[in-house]
Amino acid sequence: MATYDETLKITTEILQKHVDGDRTIRPNDHIQNDLGLDSLGVMELVADVEDRFSVTVPNEVLSSISTVEDIVRAVVKLQEANTPA
């Protein structure tokens, strides 16, 4: 299971493939407003994140994601929930 910082780094690397140019991506960037992803782009991003971290982002979680940090927190929480006690 990846830590918050590791998850942020990997998520940022994944996002770099979805945004134009060599834009710096910050945790508080809004995925659509700041990074310019449309709804299809967001779905592709989520699919890439799910594949990379072996998690499934439920629709109710997906609807609450708007920033890079929201994605990272969701992934960390989903990984914790999937870790056997």
C-alpha positions, 0 to 999 in steps of 0.5 A: 500500500502506497503512502499519501506522498507516494500516491500523490507522486504517482497520481501526478505522474499519471495526470501529466499524461492527461494534461497539455505541456509540462504544466506543474501539477499541484495537489489543490489543482481542480482537475477540470478548471485548472488542468483542463480535463473534460468529463471523458478525460476525468474518466480516463484519468480515474481508469488509469488510477484504478489500474495503477493502484488496483482499486475501484473508485465507486460512483459516490466517491467519484462524484466528490472528486474535484482536485488532485488531492481528492483523488489521492485521498480517495485512493489512500482510503480505498487502499486502506479499506482493501487491506486485510486486518 
